[in-house]
């Protein structure tokens, strides 16, 4: 067996993958864009209030005035 023959045995043909037909815009992408636009208009105090409310939803509890600081 020669070197050229060994390389031709090892090399597999490359198959092209069919391109999937994804829509450029969906209801979810429109809602996400709307949410980002609304969030960019929030003040730091409003952001903190939403963050604290989300932490209560995630971790439970009823103390919404407790300060929650994100880890860095």
Buried (B, 14 or more C-beta within 10 A) or exposed (E): EEEEEEEEEEEEEEEEEEEEEEEEEEEEEEEEEEEEEEEEEEEEEEEBEEEBEEBBEEEEEEEEEEEBEEEE
